[in-house]
Amino acid sequence: MSDRISGQLVRSNITGSVVIKTGKGRAAMLGIVTAADVSLHDCATVPEASVDNRIAFIPAGTTSGHFLIDMPFYKGLVAVAGAGSFIVSYT
């Protein structure tokens, strides 16, 4: 794996919708701990999250696992999720 996509920061035990980071960066990996629908968005606040700025989506019912995202974000990184918990790795 190249240095470009190895997340240097990790936010774990995330439940619900939350701002992960403001400003520029790169979403590296999304880990599903308990089944949930999770989407990552390039925006600065939770209310701004929409299908227009979505950079990744893992549908509900997906079993636990790790998913390579490797997508840049410019305004910020926001996670929107239903029930369940997940981990995001980013720079």
PyMOL commands that set and color helices and strands:
alter all, ss='L'
color gray80, all
select helices_A, chain A and resi 46-48+51-53
alter helices_A, ss='H'
color red, helices_A
select strands_A, chain A and resi 9-14+18-22+25-34+38-42+54-58+65-73+76-81+85-90
alter strands_A, ss='S'
color yellow, strands_A
deselect
rebuild
show_as cartoon
